[in-house]
Amino acid sequence: MRLAAVLAVALAVSSAAAAPPPRVASLHLCADQLVLALADRDQIASVTFLAAEPAASPMADAARGVPVNHGKAEEILALHPDLVLAGPFSARATVGMLRGLRLRVVDLPYTTNFDAIRAQIGEVAALLGHSERGARLIAEMDARLAALAPPPGPRPTAVLFQPGGFTARPGSLEDAAIAAAGFDNLAAVRGLWPHTDRAGSGRIALETLVASAPDVLILGGDADHLPAEQIRLLAHPALRDMPSKVIRIPARLWNCGGWFTADAVAMLAAARPVADLR
């Protein structure tokens, strides 16, 4: 019996290894990034239309020429994918319909720290049949983060100010990136947000922001893609007159958590006070 069991396991492993990688469709911008980075081109049945938008997608160049969808069930069904990757709040009616039709749908949660990013890269790489690519991507990200690690000692402060007054709360991806770059997130340390609007974020009043006097002020969002009212807020004279060093982080680097979030960490690390970099 023991020999039979061993043979059965060996046969299952052999069959799994021989099976072709699944054809995959994505219904979520964050899943798009993983599919474009990890899958063979001929595995990709479809990504969302946002995948080719440079303001939203770090993998926009790789998305050129890949079929796109707009989150409709009939689009996905016509492609006959083996695997559909979905995410929070995106095309949920379509997800329910596809599951009702017995398609394999995997929901990917938002990642809010680098451990979660590592785990998600590994999970999706395994689903796509390319675990070695996932391991390589994680190793490259870790090497970059290690090179950006701050020196010991006192940490400068930073505050994120995004369109609508949103800032980074403890446990958010932005908070994790700020910490990895060697800053204390002043909004988290002092609890500067009087209003909470969504998970992981809070809103900070302009007056509170100015009074907090962080070493670095991080402006979020892309000015070319913001409503005029939000552009005016980010260009307010009070922000210009602050003694803080001001930098802008493109939203695409941390709207989704991924290996590319290390680019946000690099931009932040470059803004550390000179004395901190000696």
Backbone hydrogen bonds in HBPLUS format (Angstrom, degrees):
<---DONOR---> <-ACCEPTOR-->    atom                        ^
c    i                          cat <-CA-CA->   ^        H-A-AA   ^      H-
h    n   atom  resd res      DA  || num        DHA   H-A  angle D-A-AA Bond
n    s   type  num  typ     dist DA aas  dist angle  dist       angle   num
A0005-ALA N   A0001-MET O   2.93 MM   4  6.17 153.2  2.00 147.6 154.4     1
A0006-VAL N   A0002-ARG O   3.01 MM   4  6.32 157.5  2.06 149.9 155.8     2
A0007-LEU N   A0003-LEU O   2.96 MM   4  6.20 161.6  1.99 150.4 155.3     3
A0008-ALA N   A0004-ALA O   2.94 MM   4  6.14 150.4  2.03 144.1 152.3     4
A0009-VAL N   A0005-ALA O   2.99 MM   4  6.27 158.5  2.03 151.1 155.9     5
A0010-ALA N   A0006-VAL O   2.94 MM   4  6.17 164.2  1.96 152.5 157.0     6
A0011-LEU N   A0007-LEU O   2.92 MM   4  6.08 153.8  1.99 144.5 151.5     7
A0012-ALA N   A0008-ALA O   2.97 MM   4  6.21 154.1  2.04 145.1 152.0     8
A0013-VAL N   A0009-VAL O   2.92 MM   4  6.18 162.1  1.95 155.7 160.1     9
A0014-SER N   A0010-ALA O   2.91 MM   4  6.06 160.0  1.95 145.7 151.7    10
A0015-SER N   A0011-LEU O   2.88 MM   4  6.06 156.6  1.94 146.3 152.6    11
A0016-ALA N   A0012-ALA O   2.92 MM   4  6.13 156.9  1.97 147.6 153.9    12
A0017-ALA N   A0013-VAL O   2.90 MM   4  6.12 156.5  1.95 149.4 155.9    13
A0018-ALA N   A0014-SER O   2.99 MM   4  6.18 144.5  2.12 141.5 151.1    14
A0019-ALA N   A0015-SER O   3.00 MM   4  6.15 128.2  2.28 140.4 153.4    15
A0019-ALA N   A0016-ALA O   3.29 MM   3  5.18 137.2  2.48  92.6 104.0    16
A0082-ASP N   A0023-ARG O   2.86 MM  59  5.21 141.6  2.01 131.1 143.1    17
A0083-LEU N   A0023-ARG O   3.10 MM  60  6.31 145.2  2.23 161.3 163.4    18
A0024-VAL N   A0043-GLN O   2.84 MM  19  6.11 152.6  1.92 152.0 160.3    19
A0045-ALA N   A0024-VAL O   2.74 MM  21  5.46 154.1  1.81 144.4 151.3    20
A0025-ALA N   A0083-LEU O   2.98 MM  58  6.47 150.0  2.07 151.8 161.3    21
A0085-LEU N   A0025-ALA O   2.87 MM  60  6.32 159.8  1.91 159.5 166.0    22
A0026-SER N   A0046-SER O   2.90 MM  20  6.17 151.7  1.98 138.2 147.3    23
A0027-LEU N   A0085-LEU O   2.81 MM  58  6.12 157.5  1.86 170.7 176.7    24
A0032-ASP N   A0028-HIS O   2.90 MM   4  6.21 147.9  2.00 151.2 161.6    25
A0033-GLN N   A0029-LEU O   3.39 MM   4  6.77 149.6  2.49 146.4 150.9    26
A0035-VAL N   A0031-ALA O   2.98 MM   4  6.22 165.4  2.00 160.8 165.1    27
A0036-LEU N   A0032-ASP O   2.90 MM   4  6.06 169.6  1.91 160.1 162.5    28
A0037-ALA N   A0033-GLN O   3.09 MM   4  6.19 143.2  2.23 138.8 148.3    29
A0038-LEU N   A0034-LEU O   2.93 MM   4  5.89 147.3  2.04 148.2 156.0    30
A0039-ALA N   A0035-VAL O   2.97 MM   4  5.34 162.4  2.00 142.3 146.5    31
A0043-GLN N   A0040-ASP O   2.96 MM   3  5.20 154.1  2.03 108.1 116.6    32
A0044-ILE N   A0041-ARG O   3.17 MM   3  5.59 150.9  2.26 109.7 117.3    33
A0047-VAL N   A0067-PRO O   2.99 MM  20  6.51 150.8  2.08 149.8 156.1    34
A0069-ASN N   A0047-VAL O   2.80 MM  22  6.08 133.9  2.01 143.0 154.5    35
A0051-ALA N   A0048-THR O   3.03 MM   3  5.60 159.0  2.07 116.3 122.4    36
A0049-PHE N   A0069-ASN O   3.06 MM  20  5.75 133.7  2.28 169.8 158.2    37
A0053-GLU N   A0050-LEU O   3.00 MM   3  5.23 166.7  2.02 115.7 118.9    38
A0056-ALA N   A0053-GLU O   2.96 MM   3  5.48 144.8  2.09 116.0 126.1    39
A0057-SER N   A0053-GLU O   2.84 MM   4  5.70 154.4  1.90 164.4 172.0    40
A0060-ALA N   A0057-SER O   3.25 MM   3  5.21 143.3  2.39 118.2 113.7    41
A0063-ALA N   A0059-MET O   3.12 MM   4  6.36 131.7  2.36 145.4 159.2    42
A0063-ALA N   A0060-ALA O   3.12 MM   3  5.07 134.5  2.33  95.1 107.9    43
A0064-ARG N   A0061-ASP O   3.32 MM   3  5.68 159.7  2.37 107.3 113.0    44
A0066-VAL N   A0063-ALA O   3.03 MM   3  5.41 166.1  2.05 132.1 134.3    45
A0075-GLU N   A0072-LYS O   3.13 MM   3  5.45 129.6  2.40 104.1 116.6    46
A0076-ILE N   A0072-LYS O   3.36 MM   4  6.77 157.6  2.42 151.2 156.4    47
A0077-LEU N   A0073-ALA O   2.89 MM   4  6.10 168.6  1.90 162.0 165.3    48
A0078-ALA N   A0074-GLU O   3.18 MM   4  6.13 152.7  2.26 136.2 142.3    49
A0079-LEU N   A0076-ILE O   3.03 MM   3  5.32 146.9  2.14 106.7 116.7    50
A0080-HIS N   A0077-LEU O   3.25 MM   3  5.42 150.0  2.35 104.6 112.6    51
A0084-VAL N   A0104-ARG O   2.86 MM  20  6.17 147.5  1.97 157.7 167.0    52
A0106-VAL N   A0084-VAL O   2.87 MM  22  6.29 160.9  1.90 167.1 173.5    53
A0086-ALA N   A0106-VAL O   2.94 MM  20  6.09 167.0  1.96 148.6 150.2    54
A0108-LEU N   A0086-ALA O   2.84 MM  22  6.08 157.8  1.89 139.3 144.1    55
A0095-VAL N   A0091-ALA O   2.95 MM   4  6.29 158.1  2.00 152.8 159.4    56
A0096-GLY N   A0092-ARG O   3.00 MM   4  6.23 162.4  2.04 147.2 150.8    57
A0097-MET N   A0093-ALA O   3.02 MM   4  6.28 155.3  2.09 145.5 152.2    58
A0098-LEU N   A0094-THR O   2.85 MM   4  6.08 165.2  1.88 158.9 162.6    59
A0099-ARG N   A0095-VAL O   2.96 MM   4  6.14 160.1  2.00 152.1 157.6    60
A0100-GLY N   A0096-GLY O   2.99 MM   4  6.13 148.3  2.09 139.2 148.3    61
A0101-LEU N   A0097-MET O   3.07 MM   4  6.39 131.6  2.31 140.0 152.5    62
A0101-LEU N   A0098-LEU O   3.13 MM   3  5.08 132.8  2.37  93.2 106.0    63
A0103-LEU N   A0098-LEU O   3.01 MM   5  5.48 167.2  2.03 154.6 150.7    64
A0102-ARG N   A0099-ARG O   2.97 MM   3  4.92 158.1  2.02 107.8 110.3    65
A0117-ILE N   A0113-ASN O   3.08 MM   4  6.40 147.9  2.19 142.8 152.5    66
A0118-ARG N   A0114-PHE O   2.96 MM   4  6.16 162.2  1.99 146.6 150.3    67
A0119-ALA N   A0115-ASP O   3.01 MM   4  6.29 164.4  2.04 149.4 153.4    68
A0120-GLN N   A0116-ALA O   2.94 MM   4  6.09 157.8  1.99 147.1 153.0    69
A0121-ILE N   A0117-ILE O   2.95 MM   4  6.15 164.7  1.97 156.8 160.5    70
A0122-GLY N   A0118-ARG O   3.03 MM   4  6.24 166.2  2.05 152.1 156.1    71
A0123-GLU N   A0119-ALA O   2.92 MM   4  6.11 154.6  1.98 146.0 153.3    72
A0124-VAL N   A0120-GLN O   2.96 MM   4  6.12 174.2  1.96 156.6 157.2    73
A0125-ALA N   A0121-ILE O   2.91 MM   4  5.97 160.9  1.95 150.6 156.8    74
A0126-ALA N   A0122-GLY O   3.07 MM   4  6.18 155.0  2.14 142.1 148.3    75
A0127-LEU N   A0123-GLU O   2.99 MM   4  6.29 156.3  2.05 146.8 153.8    76
A0128-LEU N   A0124-VAL O   2.95 MM   4  6.15 146.5  2.07 148.1 156.6    77
A0130-HIS N   A0125-ALA O   2.76 MM   5  4.99 162.0  1.79 159.6 154.3    78
A0129-GLY N   A0126-ALA O   3.10 MM   3  5.04 154.2  2.17 100.1 108.1    79
A0133-ARG N   A0130-HIS O   3.03 MM   3  5.47 130.5  2.28 109.0 121.2    80
A0134-GLY N   A0130-HIS O   3.31 MM   4  6.75 155.3  2.37 150.2 157.1    81
A0135-ALA N   A0131-SER O   2.95 MM   4  6.27 161.2  1.98 154.2 158.9    82
A0136-ARG N   A0132-GLU O   3.01 MM   4  6.16 152.5  2.09 140.4 147.8    83
A0137-LEU N   A0133-ARG O   2.93 MM   4  6.15 158.8  1.98 148.7 154.3    84
A0138-ILE N   A0134-GLY O   2.93 MM   4  6.18 160.4  1.97 153.7 158.7    85
A0139-ALA N   A0135-ALA O   2.96 MM   4  6.13 159.9  2.00 144.8 150.6    86
A0140-GLU N   A0136-ARG O   2.96 MM   4  6.20 156.1  2.02 148.9 155.0    87
A0141-MET N   A0137-LEU O   3.03 MM   4  6.26 158.8  2.08 146.3 152.0    88
A0142-ASP N   A0138-ILE O   2.87 MM   4  6.09 164.0  1.89 155.3 159.7    89
A0143-ALA N   A0139-ALA O   2.95 MM   4  6.10 155.4  2.01 146.1 152.6    90
A0144-ARG N   A0140-GLU O   3.12 MM   4  6.32 153.7  2.19 142.8 149.6    91
A0145-LEU N   A0141-MET O   2.92 MM   4  6.21 162.1  1.95 154.5 159.4    92
A0146-ALA N   A0142-ASP O   2.89 MM   4  6.03 156.2  1.95 147.3 153.8    93
A0147-ALA N   A0143-ALA O   3.10 MM   4  6.29 151.2  2.19 140.8 147.7    94
A0148-LEU N   A0144-ARG O   3.13 MM   4  6.39 131.4  2.38 139.4 152.3    95
A0148-LEU N   A0145-LEU O   3.11 MM   3  5.05 133.2  2.34  93.9 106.9    96
A0149-ALA N   A0146-ALA O   3.26 MM   3  5.17 159.7  2.30  99.9 106.0    97
A0184-ASP N   A0156-PRO O   2.86 MM  28  6.24 158.2  1.91 155.3 162.7    98
A0215-ASP N   A0157-THR O   3.11 MM  58  5.17 122.4  2.46 109.4 123.4    99
A0216-VAL N   A0157-THR O   3.03 MM  59  6.41 143.1  2.17 143.0 154.2   100
A0158-ALA N   A0184-ASP O   2.98 MM  26  6.23 149.6  2.08 160.8 160.4   101
A0186-LEU N   A0158-ALA O   2.88 MM  28  5.73 150.5  1.97 149.1 157.9   102
A0159-VAL N   A0216-VAL O   3.09 MM  57  6.63 145.4  2.21 155.5 166.0   103
A0218-ILE N   A0159-VAL O   2.79 MM  59  5.92 178.4  1.79 160.0 159.9   104
A0161-PHE N   A0218-ILE O   2.73 MM  57  6.01 162.3  1.76 176.7 174.7   105
A0220-GLY N   A0161-PHE O   3.04 MM  59  6.05 162.7  2.07 131.2 134.6   106
A0162-GLN N   A0166-PHE O   2.82 MM   4  4.95 157.6  1.87 153.2 157.7   107
A0165-GLY N   A0162-GLN O   2.79 MM   3  5.35 140.2  1.95 148.9 150.5   108
A0204-ILE N   A0165-GLY O   2.76 MM  39  5.42 162.3  1.79 153.9 155.1   109
A0167-THR N   A0202-GLY O   2.68 MM  35  5.50 149.8  1.77 161.6 166.4   110
A0202-GLY N   A0167-THR O   3.42 MM  35  5.50 156.2  2.48 133.6 137.9   111
A0169-ARG N   A0200-GLY O   3.42 MM  31  5.54 164.2  2.44 140.3 136.5   112
A0172-SER N   A0169-ARG O   3.22 MM   3  5.80 151.5  2.31 141.3 139.7   113
A0176-ALA N   A0172-SER O   3.08 MM   4  6.42 151.2  2.16 145.0 152.7   114
A0177-ALA N   A0173-LEU O   2.95 MM   4  6.29 154.1  2.02 152.3 159.2   115
A0178-ILE N   A0174-GLU O   2.92 MM   4  6.15 158.8  1.96 150.6 156.4   116
A0179-ALA N   A0175-ASP O   3.03 MM   4  6.23 159.1  2.07 146.4 151.7   117
A0180-ALA N   A0176-ALA O   2.94 MM   4  6.14 156.5  1.99 145.2 152.0   118
A0181-ALA N   A0177-ALA O   3.06 MM   4  6.24 137.6  2.25 142.3 152.4   119
A0183-PHE N   A0178-ILE O   3.14 MM   5  5.61 160.9  2.18 151.3 149.9   120
A0182-GLY N   A0179-ALA O   2.98 MM   3  5.23 159.7  2.02 108.4 114.7   121
A0188-ALA N   A0185-ASN O   2.92 MM   3  5.38 127.5  2.20 108.8 122.2   122
A0189-VAL N   A0185-ASN O   2.92 MM   4  6.22 162.2  1.95 156.3 162.3   123
A0190-ARG N   A0186-LEU O   2.98 MM   4  5.94 166.2  2.00 148.8 151.9   124
A0191-GLY N   A0187-ALA O   2.92 MM   4  5.35 115.9  2.34 122.9 136.1   125
A0192-LEU N   A0187-ALA O   3.08 MM   5  4.86 150.3  2.17 127.0 136.3   126
A0203-ARG N   A0195-HIS O   2.78 MM   8  5.31 168.0  1.79 157.8 160.1   127
A0201-SER N   A0198-ARG O   3.09 MM   3  5.60 164.2  2.11 136.1 137.3   128
A0208-THR N   A0205-ALA O   3.08 MM   3  5.19 116.4  2.50  99.0 114.1   129
A0209-LEU N   A0205-ALA O   2.95 MM   4  6.24 157.8  2.00 155.3 162.1   130
A0210-VAL N   A0206-LEU O   2.97 MM   4  6.25 165.0  1.99 156.4 159.0   131
A0211-ALA N   A0207-GLU O   3.04 MM   4  6.21 160.5  2.08 145.3 150.9   132
A0212-SER N   A0208-THR O   3.04 MM   4  6.14 132.0  2.28 140.7 152.4   133
A0212-SER N   A0209-LEU O   3.16 MM   3  5.24 135.4  2.37  97.3 109.5   134
A0245-LYS N   A0215-ASP O   2.98 MM  30  6.29 167.8  1.99 149.4 145.4   135
A0217-LEU N   A0245-LYS O   2.75 MM  28  6.02 162.0  1.78 155.5 161.4   136
A0247-ILE N   A0217-LEU O   3.01 MM  30  6.43 160.3  2.05 162.6 167.1   137
A0219-LEU N   A0247-ILE O   2.81 MM  28  6.16 171.1  1.82 161.9 163.9   138
A0249-ILE N   A0219-LEU O   3.18 MM  30  6.49 149.4  2.28 150.1 158.4   139
A0225-HIS N   A0222-ASP O   2.88 MM   3  5.58 163.8  1.90 126.0 131.6   140
A0230-GLN N   A0227-PRO O   3.04 MM   3  5.49 122.2  2.39 108.5 121.9   141
A0231-ILE N   A0227-PRO O   3.05 MM   4  6.38 154.3  2.12 154.0 162.2   142
A0232-ARG N   A0228-ALA O   2.95 MM   4  6.19 157.6  2.00 151.7 157.1   143
A0233-LEU N   A0229-GLU O   3.19 MM   4  6.48 147.9  2.30 137.5 145.6   144
A0234-LEU N   A0230-GLN O   3.10 MM   4  6.39 161.7  2.13 149.3 152.9   145
A0235-ALA N   A0231-ILE O   2.96 MM   4  6.13 126.8  2.25 141.1 155.9   146
A0235-ALA N   A0232-ARG O   3.21 MM   3  5.01 135.1  2.42  90.3 102.9   147
A0236-HIS N   A0233-LEU O   3.24 MM   3  5.17 161.2  2.28 108.4 108.5   148
A0239-LEU N   A0236-HIS O   2.95 MM   3  5.53 136.4  2.15 115.6 126.4   149
A0240-ARG N   A0236-HIS O   3.31 MM   4  6.74 153.1  2.39 145.7 153.5   150
A0241-ASP N   A0237-PRO O   2.97 MM   4  6.20 144.7  2.10 150.0 158.8   151
A0242-MET N   A0239-LEU O   3.28 MM   3  5.35 158.7  2.33 101.9 108.2   152
A0253-LEU N   A0250-PRO O   3.13 MM   3  5.91 162.4  2.16 121.7 126.4   153
A0254-TRP N   A0251-ALA O   3.12 MM   3  5.83 158.9  2.17 119.4 124.8   154
A0255-ASN N   A0251-ALA O   2.82 MM   4  5.69 125.7  2.12 161.9 178.6   155
A0261-THR N   A0258-GLY O   2.87 MM   3  5.44 161.2  1.91 117.0 123.3   156
A0262-ALA N   A0259-TRP O   3.18 MM   3  5.93 162.7  2.21 115.4 120.4   157
A0263-ASP N   A0260-PHE O   2.85 MM   3  5.38 151.4  1.93 111.1 119.8   158
A0264-ALA N   A0261-THR O   3.05 MM   3  5.18 124.2  2.38  98.0 111.4   159
A0265-VAL N   A0261-THR O   3.14 MM   4  6.57 153.8  2.21 144.4 151.6   160
A0266-ALA N   A0262-ALA O   2.90 MM   4  6.15 151.7  1.98 141.9 149.3   161
A0267-MET N   A0263-ASP O   3.03 MM   4  6.31 154.9  2.09 145.4 151.3   162
A0268-LEU N   A0264-ALA O   2.99 MM   4  6.23 156.3  2.04 148.9 155.6   163
A0269-ALA N   A0265-VAL O   2.77 MM   4  5.97 162.0  1.80 153.5 159.0   164
A0270-ALA N   A0266-ALA O   3.02 MM   4  6.17 150.4  2.11 143.5 150.5   165
A0271-ALA N   A0268-LEU O   2.90 MM   3  5.20 146.0  2.02 105.9 116.8   166
A0272-ARG N   A0269-ALA O   3.11 MM   3  5.36 165.9  2.14 108.7 112.9   167
A0276-ASP N   A0273-PRO O   2.88 MM   3  5.38 135.4  2.08 112.3 124.6   168
A0277-LEU N   A0274-VAL O   2.94 MM   3  5.20 145.1  2.06 107.0 117.6   169
